């Protein structure tokens, strides 16, 4: 191996590099093809990043360049910058170094989060602080792997299921996930339809209701959408019925917002949308917290004799 001080850049042969950390990154053939074309035309513009393990540089950032370079005639070495990090910081570096260019897929983020929690023994709060993310973000990434049954997880890992769809399915008990996966394939459900079917399954009380949703999902969705949501109750006073009607509308809207946030529907917003809607979501977070606290107190008060 070429001697190279930590922090410096040096050339290494392809076979001198190791792939100990490759399991945290997906192989994307289209990206390899594009990088091969770029290397043939421009050469290597930026060094890959590696850390030493057992006297061998183990790649942290640059797997696509490494694979593409091996397909370029006459190219035998790559420029490598060595950094000195332990395994925990190495995983953090894999995440941080890939925030430009091709950002990590959610599945890759989930692999890193799971390794930091399960292998390195960090709490979810510690991982959130380490990666500069919110604890809820860490929780969702962990759930993407650990709340899914084997069939769904395999579909996700080979790219046949999107992370958005997987996150919806993860809301269900593991015993129902394979059934929903079969429905998704058979009916070619859209993202919105899948979310609706999952909500129906979560709300189903009897086995007959669940069978109806699984066998005729679009018909079940149509019946729910057509059902009136007046919130009227014969046992309520006039004032109570007005409150009930408003609560039905509010809960319906909250379910819509929850689905938007959980399924990353906001990622389709353009820059101008985000500029305007950012303060709206900030107000929602503030007001929702106040309402949740007051509603909780009222619920406790109403439960008393």
N, C-alpha and C positions, 0 to 999 in steps of 0.2 A: 504493500500500500504506500502511496506517496505521502511523505510527511507533510502535514499541513496544520499550522497553528489554528486554534479555535478562533473563529471570527474572520478568518482569511478565506480567500477563494483560490481553489486549485483545481487542476484537471484530474479526473479519475476515469479509468476504464469502466465500461459497463459492468463487467464481472466483478469489479471491486466494490460495487454498491449492494446493499442488502434491502430486503423488503419486509422487515419485521413489522412495520406499521401499515402495510398495504391493506390490511383487513378493515381499516377504518375509511377507506375510499372506494367508491364504485368505479369500475372500468366503463368508460363511455366510448364506444368505438368511433362515433362521429367526431369526438374531441381529439382522439388519437390521429384520425385521418387529417383533420384540419391542422394539427400541430406538425405532422409530418410534412405537409405542404409548406408551412411556415419555416421549418428548419431548413428545407431544401432551398428556399428562396432567400432567407435572411440570416440563417445560422441561429445559434443560441443567443438570445437577447438578454436573458436574465439567468443567473445561476440557480440551480436547485438547492434546497436546504436539507441538510442531514445532520444527524448526531451520532456519536460513536457508541457502538455496543459491541463488546468482545473484539475490539481492535478493528472494527469494520464500520464504515459509514452506513447508517440506516436512514433511508430517505424519509423525510417528513413532508416535504412539499416539492412536487415536480414529477410525480409518477407518470403523468401523461407525456411530459417531455422525455423522460427516461425510455418509455416504451416506443415513442415515435422516433427517437434518435437511432434506435436499433434497426429501423427500416430505411434509414438514409444511407445511401452508398458512400463510402469513404469516411463516414463519421465513426470514430472509435472511442472518443472520450466526451465527457460532459464537465462543464464547470460546476463546482460544488462549493457552497459555503457551509462550513461546519459551525454548529452551535452546541454549547454544553448545557444539557437539561436532563433532569431525571424523567422517569416514565410519565409521571403525572403532568409535568410541564411539557413533555413532548406531545401529549394528547391536546393540551391547551394550545400549543404552537400549531398543530395541524389545523385546529379550528381558526385561530387568529390569522395565520398566513394565507388562508383561503377566503378571506373576506373581499378580496379583489379578484378580478377575472371570473372563473367559474366558481361561484360560491357553493359551499357544501349543500348537497341535497338533504332533505329532512331525515332520510334514513341514515345518512352518514353522521349527521348531528346526533341522532339517537344512539348510534353505536358508540360515539365518543362519550356521551352522557352516561350510558350504561356502564362503560368501562370505568369511568371516574367514580361512579357510585358503588358498583359491585366489586371491582377489582382493587381500586385504591381506597375504598372505605370512606369516601367523602359524603357528607350529607347533601341533600338537594340544595339547601341554602348556600353551602360552600361552593358547590359546582356553579350555581347561578352567579355568585360573586366572582369566581375565577374566570368565567366566560363573559362576564359583563352583561348577563341577561337576567330576566325576571324569574323568580322561582316557579311561576306557572308555566313558563316556557320550558324549563327543565322537566317539570312534571309531565307535560304533554309529550315531550320527546321520549321519556322513559316509558310512558304508557303505550307509545307507538309500538314498542317491542314486547313489553311484559304483560300487557293486557290482551294481546292477540293470541288466538289459538294457532297451532302449528301450521294448518292449511293456509290461513290468511297471511301469516308471517312469511311463509315461503313465496306466496304470490307477490308480496311486497318486495322481497329481496331480489327476485328475478325481474322485477319491473313490470309485471302484469297487472299490478294494482297500484293506484296512485296513493301517496301519503294522505291526501285529503279523504279519499274513500276509506282508507285503513283507519283513520282517526274516527270517522263516523261509526264504523263497525266496532271499534274498540269500546264504544259506549255500551255495547250489549254484553250480557254474560257469555263466557267462552262457549257454553253449550249451544248458543243460538248463532254464533258467528259463521260457522260453515254453511248453515242454512241460508243466511243472508247472502253469503258469497255465491252460492248456487243461484239464488234469485237474481243477483246482479249480473251474472253471466247470461242466464237464460233470457231475461227481459231486456238486457242492455240498458239498464236504468241510468238516467242522468244523475249528476251530483245532487241536484235538488230533490229528485225522486228518491234517491237512496237515503238522504237525510229524513225525508218524510216517512219512509218505510221503517227506518230505525226508531223514529219517535212513536209510530204506531205499535211496534213490537214492545217498546218499553211501557207503553200505556195499556197493552192488552192484558185483560184479567183472566180470561178463560182460554183453554186449549183450542176451542173452536175459533175464537177471534184470531189467534196466532196462525192457525192453519189457513184461514181466509186471507190474511195478509200475505202469507208466503205463496199461496197458490194464485191469487189474483191481486197483486200489489197495486196496479194502476186503478182497478175498480175500487179498492179500499181507499186509496188516496182521493179518488173522486167523491166518494161518499162523505169523507171527512170535510173536504173543501166545500161541499154543497150544504153541509149541515149548518143550520142557523146557530149563532153563538150569542143569544140574547141575554143569557145569564139571569133570566127571570125565575123566581121561586115563589110558590104559593104561601110558604111559611114566613116570607119576609114582608116587612112593612114597605110602604112606598119609598121611603128613604133608603131602606136596606136594599131594595131592588135596584135603585139608581146606582148605589155603590157597587153592587154585584155586577151590573152591566159594565161599569167602567173597569172593574177588576178583570173581567173576561178579556176586554180589549187590551188592557195593559199586559196581562200575562201572555197573550198571543204575540204582542210586539216584542216582549222580552225573549220569548222563544226564538223569534226571528233574529234578534240581535245576538243571542247566544250562538246560534248556528253560524252567523256571519263571522263571529270572532273565532269560534272553535275550528271552523273549516277554512279559515284564512280567505274568506270571500273578499276581504278588503284589499288583498294583493292586486286585484284587477283595477283598483283606483289609479287614475293618472295623477301627476304631480299637482295639477291645479285643484283636483278633488281633495287631495290630502291637505292642502293649504287651508281650504275652507272648512273641511270636516274635522280637522285636528282639534280645534277649540270645542267643537260640539261633543266629541268623545271625551274630552277633558271634563266638560260639564256633566256629561252622563256619569262618569266615574264618581264625581263629587256628589251629585244629587242622589245617585243610586245608593251610595253608602249611607247617606242620611236617611233615606226612605227605608232601607233595609233595617237600620237600627231601630227606627221608630215603629216599623211594622212588627219587628220581633218583640218589642216591649208590649205592643198592643195585643199580639197573639197570646202572650203569657197572661195578660190581664183578662182577656176574654175566656181563657181556659179555666179560670177560677170560678167556683160556685157563686 
